[in-house]
C-alpha cells in the first residue's frame, strides 16, 4: 500500500519559479489536509542522495527539469506509462519501494484534445527531444494523432526519440519542412523559461496552426503572446501543469483534488 507521505516536494534545478506549490497547497487545503507542498532545488549530482533522504521520511512528490529521466532510473518500480516515456515526474513510496509514474502524459493529452478535437488527421511538430517531448509523443499516440515530427538542435537525440515511437514519430532536420501542413506546434524545450527567447520564429508558422508552449510564465511566454498576436490559437503550459498536478495528487492520496481550487490559486 502507499505509505502516507510525511511531506510533498518538487525537485528541480532551478525550481524557485514554479507555481506548483500554489495550486497543490490549494488542493491540500481544500481536502482538509495539513501537509504542505514545497520546492527543493537539487543539483543533478545530488539527486540520488536526496531521494535516499526523502525515502527515510516517506516523502512523495514531483520532479521537473532536469530530473525526470534520472528519477525514473532511481525508482524500484515504474508504471507502464513511465516505462513507455522513459521519464518519471511523480514519485511515492509503496511497501518500502520507490515508485515512479508519469502524469505529464495525461496533462499533455488533455491539451492536445482541447486544441485539435478530432485528431486522426492531425500532424504535430514537436520542438525538443527530452523527457517532456517523450511525454507529448506518448499523449499524441493515445489521442490517435497521425504524425509527430521531431525537430531538435541535437539531431541524433531526435532520431533516438523517434525510434522509440516508430508508428507515429519521425525526426525532421529542417524546421520549415517539418512545419508544412502542421496542425499544432509544441515547444518542449526550456527556451523562454527565464527570458523572452523564442524556440522558433512565429512568422514560420502555418496560417491555421495552433501553438502550445510547455513553458509557463506569469503573463504567458513571449512566444505564446506573439503567436496569438499573429492570429494563432496559442496557450502556455499552465493548463497542462495543473492537470498533471491533479493526476499526481490522485496517485499520492487516492482521491481527486478540487481542480477548481487549484485553478483559482494560479489565476
Wavefront OBJ file of the C-alpha trace (Angstrom):
o trace
v 0.000 0.000 0.000
v 1.028 3.637 -0.436
v 2.829 4.983 2.609
v 1.067 8.205 3.702
v 3.520 10.943 2.687
v 5.008 12.968 5.514
v 5.928 15.744 3.112
v 5.427 16.661 -0.521
v 8.258 18.135 -2.562
v 9.012 19.333 -6.060
v 12.585 18.541 -7.107
v 14.178 20.677 -9.796
v 17.181 22.812 -10.678
v 16.284 25.653 -10.802
v 12.847 25.417 -9.229
v 12.079 28.671 -7.391
v 9.990 29.896 -10.335
v 7.484 27.038 -10.072
v 3.812 27.777 -9.429
v 3.132 24.170 -8.426
v 3.186 24.914 -4.669
v 0.392 27.444 -5.149
v -2.081 25.058 -6.708
v -1.003 21.937 -4.791
v -1.300 23.710 -1.447
v -4.721 24.987 -2.527
v -5.747 21.402 -3.292
v -4.409 20.182 0.042
v -6.278 22.919 1.906
v -9.495 22.158 0.030
v -9.136 18.496 1.058
v -8.598 19.468 4.704
v -5.026 18.159 4.801
v -2.354 19.822 6.924
v 0.619 18.595 4.850
v 2.346 21.226 2.705
v 3.959 21.068 -0.733
v 7.374 22.716 -1.099
v 10.142 23.143 -3.655
v 13.643 21.692 -3.308
v 16.444 22.928 -5.541
v 18.536 19.814 -6.168
v 21.566 19.810 -8.499
v 21.729 16.731 -10.735
v 24.682 15.252 -8.847
v 22.705 15.373 -5.598
v 19.509 13.686 -6.802
v 20.368 10.162 -5.637
v 21.339 11.228 -2.128
v 18.282 13.487 -1.914
v 15.971 10.636 -2.896
v 17.600 8.391 -0.283
v 16.990 11.051 2.366
v 13.384 11.532 1.266
v 12.817 7.780 1.484
v 13.583 7.852 5.205
v 10.841 10.472 5.583
v 8.273 8.626 3.447
v 8.109 11.715 1.250
v 6.301 11.884 -2.078
v 6.302 14.492 -4.781
v 7.206 15.567 -8.266
v 10.338 16.035 -10.345
v 10.845 18.640 -13.020
v 13.734 19.720 -15.282
v 16.376 18.256 -15.266
v 15.458 15.248 -13.118
v 12.645 13.324 -14.852
v 14.763 10.756 -16.665
v 17.198 10.371 -13.763
v 14.349 9.836 -11.307
v 12.965 7.055 -13.485
v 16.343 5.305 -13.303
v 16.336 5.511 -9.484
v 12.871 4.050 -8.955
v 12.366 0.474 -7.773
v 9.183 0.271 -9.821
v 7.767 2.311 -12.678
v 4.230 2.500 -14.004
v 3.831 1.197 -17.567
v 3.371 4.802 -18.688
v 6.628 5.968 -17.078
v 8.391 2.990 -18.641
v 6.978 3.897 -22.043
v 8.063 7.521 -21.748
v 11.389 6.789 -20.045
v 10.782 9.575 -17.533
v 9.061 9.931 -14.163
v 7.727 13.182 -12.767
v 5.707 11.695 -9.879
v 7.027 9.527 -7.068
v 5.842 7.950 -3.846
v 6.731 5.061 -1.564
v 4.721 1.846 -1.595
v 5.559 -1.171 0.570
v 9.020 0.321 1.094
v 9.707 0.719 -2.632
v 10.203 3.939 -4.567
v 7.539 4.052 -7.277
v 7.590 6.403 -10.253
v 4.826 7.446 -12.604
v 4.359 9.993 -15.366
v 1.473 12.451 -15.140
v 2.825 14.705 -17.901
v 1.256 12.384 -20.463
v -2.219 12.879 -19.011
v -1.709 16.627 -18.902
v -0.477 16.737 -22.496
v -3.323 14.516 -23.673
v -5.878 16.932 -22.223
v -4.239 19.864 -24.014
v -3.895 18.073 -27.370
v -7.562 17.107 -27.353
v -8.547 20.662 -26.428
v -6.508 22.091 -29.304
v -7.269 19.559 -32.012
v -10.606 17.950 -31.222
v -10.641 15.217 -33.878
v -7.022 14.124 -34.017
v -6.773 11.298 -36.551
v -5.786 13.650 -39.377
v -3.631 15.961 -37.244
v 0.120 16.404 -37.533
v 2.150 17.813 -34.645
v 5.571 19.442 -34.844
v 7.493 18.884 -31.626
v 10.413 21.139 -30.717
v 12.753 19.259 -28.376
v 13.709 15.653 -27.681
v 13.935 15.297 -23.890
v 11.686 13.720 -21.267
v 8.893 16.250 -21.755
v 8.975 15.674 -25.507
v 8.574 11.940 -24.978
v 5.506 12.616 -22.827
v 3.958 14.686 -25.616
v 4.554 11.919 -28.163
v 3.026 9.343 -25.854
v -0.005 11.606 -25.349
v -0.305 12.155 -29.098
v -0.177 8.400 -29.600
v -3.016 7.940 -27.099
v -5.019 10.655 -28.870
v -4.638 8.987 -32.262
v -2.624 11.802 -33.859
v -1.429 10.900 -37.354
v 2.193 12.020 -37.065
v 4.619 13.797 -34.744
v 7.619 15.428 -36.429
v 10.523 15.968 -34.051
v 12.859 18.914 -34.566
v 15.780 19.220 -32.182
v 19.060 21.104 -32.113
v 20.825 17.797 -31.427
v 19.639 15.795 -34.431
v 20.825 12.463 -33.028
v 18.581 12.829 -29.972
v 15.622 13.417 -32.287
v 16.482 10.230 -34.167
v 16.754 8.257 -30.929
v 13.451 9.570 -29.599
v 11.597 8.879 -32.838
v 12.918 5.309 -32.812
v 11.064 4.701 -29.543
v 7.759 5.657 -31.176
v 8.164 4.320 -34.725
v 4.473 4.196 -35.622
v 3.855 7.905 -35.019
v 7.119 9.871 -34.740
v 9.856 10.797 -37.192
v 12.814 13.166 -36.982
v 12.880 16.094 -39.382
v 16.105 18.058 -39.574
v 14.780 21.132 -41.405
v 12.228 23.139 -39.443
v 10.499 24.604 -42.486
v 9.978 21.086 -43.881
v 8.524 19.853 -40.588
v 6.090 22.770 -40.377
v 4.400 22.071 -43.715
v 0.750 21.208 -43.006
v 1.218 21.131 -39.226
v -1.915 21.374 -37.069
v -0.085 22.092 -33.811
v 3.452 23.128 -32.873
v 4.590 22.220 -29.358
v 7.617 23.686 -27.604
v 9.055 21.005 -25.309
v 12.361 22.824 -24.733
v 13.179 25.165 -21.814
v 13.548 28.106 -24.226
v 11.556 31.040 -22.888
v 11.558 29.871 -19.288
v 13.804 32.643 -17.972
v 13.574 35.348 -20.637
v 11.688 36.293 -23.794
v 13.651 33.993 -26.088
v 11.503 32.072 -28.583
v 12.008 28.483 -29.777
v 11.210 29.498 -33.382
v 10.054 32.486 -35.391
v 6.298 32.994 -35.302
v 6.462 34.083 -38.947
v 7.287 30.491 -39.949
v 4.067 29.016 -38.507
v 1.462 27.757 -40.997
v -1.530 30.088 -41.054
v -4.055 27.794 -39.305
v -1.547 26.159 -36.963
v -2.043 26.236 -33.189
v 0.770 26.785 -30.690
v 1.332 25.099 -27.351
v 4.272 26.031 -25.136
v 5.064 23.647 -22.275
v 6.920 26.541 -20.658
v 4.787 28.718 -18.422
v 5.479 32.197 -17.109
v 3.482 34.975 -15.494
v 1.536 36.675 -18.302
v 2.483 33.806 -20.620
v 5.634 33.327 -22.659
v 6.732 35.774 -25.329
v 6.261 33.056 -27.974
v 2.642 32.444 -26.979
v 1.861 36.168 -26.941
v 3.481 36.713 -30.324
v 1.688 33.717 -31.856
v -1.670 34.929 -30.577
v -0.982 38.428 -31.872
v -0.336 36.845 -35.266
v -3.757 35.172 -35.207
v -2.876 31.705 -33.932
v -4.697 29.794 -31.209
v -1.983 29.662 -28.542
v -1.546 28.685 -24.896
v 1.300 28.157 -22.472
v 1.885 25.280 -20.115
v -0.139 26.218 -17.040
v -3.156 24.118 -18.058
v -1.015 21.031 -18.626
v 0.900 21.747 -15.423
v -2.268 21.919 -13.374
v -3.733 18.746 -14.904
v -0.554 16.731 -14.368
v -0.523 18.037 -10.786
v -4.100 16.883 -10.267
v -3.198 13.418 -11.583
v -0.207 13.337 -9.212
v -2.442 14.276 -6.276
v -4.625 11.256 -7.051
v -1.564 8.997 -7.058
v -0.451 10.237 -3.632
v -3.797 10.189 -1.844
v -6.192 8.045 -3.883
v -8.733 10.868 -4.230
v -9.308 13.526 -6.863
v -8.317 17.076 -5.889
v -10.519 20.135 -6.219
v -9.403 21.308 -9.657
v -11.441 24.491 -9.276
v -9.495 25.469 -6.166
v -6.236 24.658 -7.965
v -7.110 26.803 -10.994
v -8.256 29.705 -8.805
v -4.923 29.643 -6.970
v -2.968 30.480 -10.125
v -5.380 32.885 -11.840
l 1 2 3 4 5 6 7 8 9 10 11 12 13 14 15 16 17 18 19 20 21 22 23 24 25 26 27 28 29 30 31 32 33 34 35 36 37 38 39 40 41 42 43 44 45 46 47 48 49 50 51 52 53 54 55 56 57 58 59 60 61 62 63 64 65 66 67 68 69 70 71 72 73 74 75 76 77 78 79 80 81 82 83 84 85 86 87 88 89 90 91 92 93 94 95 96 97 98 99 100 101 102 103 104 105 106 107 108 109 110 111 112 113 114 115 116 117 118 119 120 121 122 123 124 125 126 127 128 129 130 131 132 133 134 135 136 137 138 139 140 141 142 143 144 145 146 147 148 149 150 151 152 153 154 155 156 157 158 159 160 161 162 163 164 165 166 167 168 169 170 171 172 173 174 175 176 177 178 179 180 181 182 183 184 185 186 187 188 189 190 191 192 193 194 195 196 197 198 199 200 201 202 203 204 205 206 207 208 209 210 211 212 213 214 215 216 217 218 219 220 221 222 223 224 225 226 227 228 229 230 231 232 233 234 235 236 237 238 239 240 241 242 243 244 245 246 247 248 249 250 251 252 253 254 255 256 257 258 259 260 261 262 263 264 265 266 267
